[in-house]
Amino acid sequence: MDKNKKHTFTLSVEEINRINLKAGETLLVIDSETSTVKPANEEHFHEWLKNLHWGGEQ
């Protein structure tokens, strides 16, 4: 799979809040200027995803 390929999907505000609540911290924020969802901390978010991918948090 091409690692540079961008994927798009839609998250509701409720889903963003649920993800942040489950993680116990703010992982995702809404950029009000562009109306997009972005990681609050890019490096930490990718570490969290890697951990989730390898069976960490459920």
Biopython code that builds the backbone (N, CA, C, O; Angstrom):
import numpy as np
from Bio.PDB.StructureBuilder import StructureBuilder

atoms = [
    (1, "MET", "N", (0.845, -1.185, 0.000)),
    (1, "MET", "CA", (0.000, 0.000, 0.000)),
    (1, "MET", "C", (0.888, 1.246, 0.000)),
    (1, "MET", "O", (1.933, 1.284, 0.651)),
    (2, "ASP", "N", (0.460, 2.236, -0.725)),
    (2, "ASP", "CA", (1.201, 3.490, -0.838)),
    (2, "ASP", "C", (1.048, 4.285, 0.454)),
    (2, "ASP", "O", (-0.060, 4.696, 0.800)),
    (3, "LYS", "N", (2.151, 4.505, 1.172)),
    (3, "LYS", "CA", (2.096, 5.207, 2.449)),
    (3, "LYS", "C", (1.787, 6.686, 2.295)),
    (3, "LYS", "O", (1.357, 7.324, 3.256)),
    (4, "ASN", "N", (1.995, 7.247, 1.109)),
    (4, "ASN", "CA", (1.734, 8.661, 0.888)),
    (4, "ASN", "C", (0.307, 8.937, 0.432)),
    (4, "ASN", "O", (-0.081, 10.097, 0.290)),
    (5, "LYS", "N", (-0.464, 7.910, 0.206)),
    (5, "LYS", "CA", (-1.839, 8.079, -0.241)),
    (5, "LYS", "C", (-2.705, 8.573, 0.925)),
    (5, "LYS", "O", (-2.659, 8.021, 2.024)),
    (6, "LYS", "N", (-3.481, 9.604, 0.667)),
    (6, "LYS", "CA", (-4.347, 10.144, 1.707)),
    (6, "LYS", "C", (-5.708, 9.469, 1.652)),
    (6, "LYS", "O", (-6.249, 9.205, 0.578)),
    (7, "HIS", "N", (-6.242, 9.200, 2.814)),
    (7, "HIS", "CA", (-7.569, 8.614, 2.933)),
    (7, "HIS", "C", (-8.470, 9.639, 3.604)),
    (7, "HIS", "O", (-8.034, 10.347, 4.512)),
    (8, "THR", "N", (-9.689, 9.725, 3.179)),
    (8, "THR", "CA", (-10.624, 10.642, 3.817)),
    (8, "THR", "C", (-11.797, 9.854, 4.392)),
    (8, "THR", "O", (-12.218, 8.839, 3.836)),
    (9, "PHE", "N", (-12.303, 10.334, 5.490)),
    (9, "PHE", "CA", (-13.489, 9.768, 6.122)),
    (9, "PHE", "C", (-14.114, 10.841, 6.981)),
    (9, "PHE", "O", (-13.515, 11.888, 7.226)),
    (10, "THR", "N", (-15.305, 10.577, 7.430)),
    (10, "THR", "CA", (-16.056, 11.564, 8.205)),
    (10, "THR", "C", (-16.219, 11.090, 9.636)),
    (10, "THR", "O", (-16.532, 9.925, 9.882)),
    (11, "LEU", "N", (-16.006, 11.999, 10.579)),
    (11, "LEU", "CA", (-16.252, 11.745, 11.996)),
    (11, "LEU", "C", (-17.195, 12.812, 12.526)),
    (11, "LEU", "O", (-17.048, 13.993, 12.212)),
    (12, "SER", "N", (-18.147, 12.398, 13.318)),
    (12, "SER", "CA", (-19.026, 13.374, 13.956)),
    (12, "SER", "C", (-18.345, 13.908, 15.212)),
    (12, "SER", "O", (-17.377, 13.325, 15.701)),
    (13, "VAL", "N", (-18.853, 15.004, 15.721)),
    (13, "VAL", "CA", (-18.318, 15.565, 16.967)),
    (13, "VAL", "C", (-18.450, 14.542, 18.088)),
    (13, "VAL", "O", (-17.558, 14.424, 18.928)),
    (14, "GLU", "N", (-19.551, 13.806, 18.106)),
    (14, "GLU", "CA", (-19.759, 12.785, 19.134)),
    (14, "GLU", "C", (-18.705, 11.682, 19.030)),
    (14, "GLU", "O", (-18.204, 11.202, 20.047)),
    (15, "GLU", "N", (-18.370, 11.282, 17.805)),
    (15, "GLU", "CA", (-17.354, 10.244, 17.619)),
    (15, "GLU", "C", (-15.975, 10.737, 18.058)),
    (15, "GLU", "O", (-15.210, 9.987, 18.666)),
    (16, "ILE", "N", (-15.664, 11.979, 17.754)),
    (16, "ILE", "CA", (-14.389, 12.563, 18.192)),
    (16, "ILE", "C", (-14.331, 12.589, 19.715)),
    (16, "ILE", "O", (-13.315, 12.223, 20.306)),
    (17, "ASN", "N", (-15.400, 13.014, 20.338)),
    (17, "ASN", "CA", (-15.447, 13.041, 21.802)),
    (17, "ASN", "C", (-15.308, 11.641, 22.389)),
    (17, "ASN", "O", (-14.640, 11.460, 23.407)),
    (18, "ARG", "N", (-15.935, 10.648, 21.756)),
    (18, "ARG", "CA", (-15.866, 9.267, 22.234)),
    (18, "ARG", "C", (-14.427, 8.743, 22.131)),
    (18, "ARG", "O", (-13.947, 8.079, 23.050)),
    (19, "ILE", "N", (-13.742, 9.033, 21.030)),
    (19, "ILE", "CA", (-12.349, 8.611, 20.861)),
    (19, "ILE", "C", (-11.473, 9.251, 21.936)),
    (19, "ILE", "O", (-10.662, 8.572, 22.565)),
    (20, "ASN", "N", (-11.637, 10.557, 22.145)),
    (20, "ASN", "CA", (-10.850, 11.256, 23.158)),
    (20, "ASN", "C", (-11.143, 10.720, 24.557)),
    (20, "ASN", "O", (-10.228, 10.566, 25.365)),
    (21, "LEU", "N", (-12.408, 10.438, 24.845)),
    (21, "LEU", "CA", (-12.786, 9.912, 26.157)),
    (21, "LEU", "C", (-12.183, 8.525, 26.366)),
    (21, "LEU", "O", (-11.636, 8.234, 27.430)),
    (22, "LYS", "N", (-12.285, 7.670, 25.347)),
    (22, "LYS", "CA", (-11.743, 6.321, 25.465)),
    (22, "LYS", "C", (-10.225, 6.346, 25.652)),
    (22, "LYS", "O", (-9.673, 5.534, 26.395)),
    (23, "ALA", "N", (-9.561, 7.273, 24.981)),
    (23, "ALA", "CA", (-8.107, 7.388, 25.103)),
    (23, "ALA", "C", (-7.697, 8.003, 26.436)),
    (23, "ALA", "O", (-6.553, 7.850, 26.864)),
    (24, "GLY", "N", (-8.620, 8.694, 27.093)),
    (24, "GLY", "CA", (-8.301, 9.336, 28.365)),
    (24, "GLY", "C", (-7.544, 10.639, 28.200)),
    (24, "GLY", "O", (-7.018, 11.186, 29.169)),
    (25, "GLU", "N", (-7.490, 11.136, 26.972)),
    (25, "GLU", "CA", (-6.790, 12.392, 26.687)),
    (25, "GLU", "C", (-7.289, 12.925, 25.345)),
    (25, "GLU", "O", (-7.987, 12.226, 24.611)),
    (26, "THR", "N", (-6.933, 14.145, 25.039)),
    (26, "THR", "CA", (-7.338, 14.739, 23.773)),
    (26, "THR", "C", (-6.384, 14.283, 22.676)),
    (26, "THR", "O", (-5.235, 14.721, 22.612)),
    (27, "LEU", "N", (-6.878, 13.396, 21.812)),
    (27, "LEU", "CA", (-6.095, 12.935, 20.676)),
    (27, "LEU", "C", (-6.463, 13.702, 19.411)),
    (27, "LEU", "O", (-5.601, 14.006, 18.586)),
    (28, "LEU", "N", (-7.758, 14.013, 19.266)),
    (28, "LEU", "CA", (-8.247, 14.668, 18.060)),
    (28, "LEU", "C", (-8.887, 16.001, 18.400)),
    (28, "LEU", "O", (-9.576, 16.135, 19.412)),
    (29, "VAL", "N", (-8.652, 16.983, 17.546)),
    (29, "VAL", "CA", (-9.265, 18.305, 17.693)),
    (29, "VAL", "C", (-9.857, 18.719, 16.347)),
    (29, "VAL", "O", (-9.464, 18.200, 15.302)),
    (30, "ILE", "N", (-10.788, 19.640, 16.381)),
    (30, "ILE", "CA", (-11.396, 20.164, 15.165)),
    (30, "ILE", "C", (-10.768, 21.513, 14.855)),
    (30, "ILE", "O", (-10.785, 22.426, 15.680)),
    (31, "ASP", "N", (-10.215, 21.623, 13.660)),
    (31, "ASP", "CA", (-9.642, 22.881, 13.189)),
    (31, "ASP", "C", (-10.796, 23.714, 12.645)),
    (31, "ASP", "O", (-11.345, 23.402, 11.588)),
    (32, "SER", "N", (-11.162, 24.762, 13.357)),
    (32, "SER", "CA", (-12.327, 25.566, 12.973)),
    (32, "SER", "C", (-12.112, 26.349, 11.682)),
    (32, "SER", "O", (-13.081, 26.702, 11.009)),
    (33, "GLU", "N", (-10.869, 26.624, 11.330)),
    (33, "GLU", "CA", (-10.594, 27.361, 10.089)),
    (33, "GLU", "C", (-10.835, 26.504, 8.853)),
    (33, "GLU", "O", (-11.336, 26.995, 7.842)),
    (34, "THR", "N", (-10.482, 25.229, 8.933)),
    (34, "THR", "CA", (-10.613, 24.349, 7.769)),
    (34, "THR", "C", (-11.728, 23.317, 7.915)),
    (34, "THR", "O", (-11.994, 22.556, 6.984)),
    (35, "SER", "N", (-12.378, 23.287, 9.069)),
    (35, "SER", "CA", (-13.437, 22.302, 9.361)),
    (35, "SER", "C", (-12.940, 20.874, 9.158)),
    (35, "SER", "O", (-13.639, 20.029, 8.599)),
    (36, "THR", "N", (-11.735, 20.628, 9.620)),
    (36, "THR", "CA", (-11.170, 19.284, 9.541)),
    (36, "THR", "C", (-10.774, 18.797, 10.930)),
    (36, "THR", "O", (-10.592, 19.584, 11.859)),
    (37, "VAL", "N", (-10.647, 17.494, 11.043)),
    (37, "VAL", "CA", (-10.199, 16.876, 12.291)),
    (37, "VAL", "C", (-8.711, 16.621, 12.166)),
    (37, "VAL", "O", (-8.242, 16.090, 11.159)),
    (38, "LYS", "N", (-7.973, 17.004, 13.199)),
    (38, "LYS", "CA", (-6.518, 16.832, 13.197)),
    (38, "LYS", "C", (-6.075, 16.265, 14.545)),
    (38, "LYS", "O", (-6.748, 16.457, 15.557)),
    (39, "PRO", "N", (-4.948, 15.572, 14.551)),
    (39, "PRO", "CA", (-4.391, 15.125, 15.828)),
    (39, "PRO", "C", (-3.980, 16.328, 16.671)),
    (39, "PRO", "O", (-3.437, 17.301, 16.148)),
    (40, "ALA", "N", (-4.237, 16.262, 17.967)),
    (40, "ALA", "CA", (-3.809, 17.333, 18.869)),
    (40, "ALA", "C", (-2.287, 17.374, 18.935)),
    (40, "ALA", "O", (-1.691, 18.448, 19.019)),
    (41, "ASN", "N", (-1.661, 16.196, 18.896)),
    (41, "ASN", "CA", (-0.202, 16.060, 18.890)),
    (41, "ASN", "C", (0.117, 14.952, 17.891)),
    (41, "ASN", "O", (-0.114, 13.776, 18.171)),
    (42, "GLU", "N", (0.636, 15.316, 16.751)),
    (42, "GLU", "CA", (0.865, 14.379, 15.637)),
    (42, "GLU", "C", (1.705, 13.165, 16.053)),
    (42, "GLU", "O", (1.325, 12.029, 15.767)),
    (43, "GLU", "N", (2.817, 13.388, 16.711)),
    (43, "GLU", "CA", (3.705, 12.288, 17.097)),
    (43, "GLU", "C", (3.022, 11.346, 18.089)),
    (43, "GLU", "O", (3.075, 10.126, 17.933)),
    (44, "HIS", "N", (2.387, 11.914, 19.098)),
    (44, "HIS", "CA", (1.711, 11.099, 20.102)),
    (44, "HIS", "C", (0.548, 10.319, 19.487)),
    (44, "HIS", "O", (0.323, 9.161, 19.837)),
    (45, "PHE", "N", (-0.179, 10.944, 18.585)),
    (45, "PHE", "CA", (-1.305, 10.289, 17.929)),
    (45, "PHE", "C", (-0.835, 9.076, 17.134)),
    (45, "PHE", "O", (-1.471, 8.023, 17.190)),
    (46, "HIS", "N", (0.259, 9.204, 16.398)),
    (46, "HIS", "CA", (0.764, 8.079, 15.614)),
    (46, "HIS", "C", (1.270, 6.952, 16.508)),
    (46, "HIS", "O", (1.116, 5.779, 16.167)),
    (47, "GLU", "N", (1.863, 7.286, 17.634)),
    (47, "GLU", "CA", (2.272, 6.257, 18.603)),
    (47, "GLU", "C", (1.046, 5.531, 19.152)),
    (47, "GLU", "O", (1.063, 4.310, 19.309)),
    (48, "TRP", "N", (-0.018, 6.280, 19.443)),
    (48, "TRP", "CA", (-1.257, 5.681, 19.936)),
    (48, "TRP", "C", (-1.848, 4.744, 18.889)),
    (48, "TRP", "O", (-2.292, 3.646, 19.224)),
    (49, "LEU", "N", (-1.861, 5.166, 17.621)),
    (49, "LEU", "CA", (-2.375, 4.321, 16.538)),
    (49, "LEU", "C", (-1.543, 3.048, 16.391)),
    (49, "LEU", "O", (-2.090, 1.960, 16.211)),
    (50, "LYS", "N", (-0.225, 3.189, 16.467)),
    (50, "LYS", "CA", (0.645, 2.023, 16.341)),
    (50, "LYS", "C", (0.363, 1.037, 17.473)),
    (50, "LYS", "O", (0.287, -0.170, 17.244)),
    (51, "ASN", "N", (0.208, 1.547, 18.682)),
    (51, "ASN", "CA", (-0.104, 0.706, 19.831)),
    (51, "ASN", "C", (-1.457, 0.021, 19.646)),
    (51, "ASN", "O", (-1.604, -1.160, 19.957)),
    (52, "LEU", "N", (-2.429, 0.750, 19.147)),
    (52, "LEU", "CA", (-3.769, 0.188, 18.907)),
    (52, "LEU", "C", (-3.701, -0.882, 17.841)),
    (52, "LEU", "O", (-4.341, -1.926, 17.966)),
    (53, "HIS", "N", (-2.933, -0.636, 16.792)),
    (53, "HIS", "CA", (-2.778, -1.607, 15.698)),
    (53, "HIS", "C", (-2.174, -2.913, 16.189)),
    (53, "HIS", "O", (-2.574, -3.985, 15.735)),
    (54, "TRP", "N", (-1.233, -2.842, 17.095)),
    (54, "TRP", "CA", (-0.561, -4.043, 17.585)),
    (54, "TRP", "C", (-1.245, -4.674, 18.775)),
    (54, "TRP", "O", (-0.644, -5.503, 19.459)),
    (55, "GLY", "N", (-2.503, -4.300, 19.047)),
    (55, "GLY", "CA", (-3.277, -4.961, 20.086)),
    (55, "GLY", "C", (-3.167, -4.326, 21.446)),
    (55, "GLY", "O", (-3.455, -4.979, 22.449)),
    (56, "GLY", "N", (-2.765, -3.090, 21.517)),
    (56, "GLY", "CA", (-2.668, -2.388, 22.807)),
    (56, "GLY", "C", (-4.039, -2.142, 23.375)),
    (56, "GLY", "O", (-4.690, -3.064, 23.865)),
    (57, "GLU", "N", (-4.484, -0.908, 23.313)),
    (57, "GLU", "CA", (-5.796, -0.552, 23.851)),
    (57, "GLU", "C", (-6.894, -1.171, 23.008)),
    (57, "GLU", "O", (-6.746, -1.304, 21.793)),
    (58, "GLN", "N", (-7.969, -1.542, 23.628)),
    (58, "GLN", "CA", (-9.119, -2.111, 22.914)),
    (58, "GLN", "C", (-10.322, -1.235, 23.082)),
    (58, "GLN", "O", (-11.390, -1.545, 22.555)),
]
sb = StructureBuilder()
sb.init_structure("model")
sb.init_model(0)
sb.init_chain("A")
sb.init_seg("    ")
for serial, (resi, resn, name, xyz) in enumerate(atoms, 1):
    if name == "N":
        sb.init_residue(resn, " ", resi, " ")
    sb.init_atom(name, np.array(xyz, "f"), 0.0, 1.0, " ", f" {name:<3s}", serial, name[0])
structure = sb.get_structure()
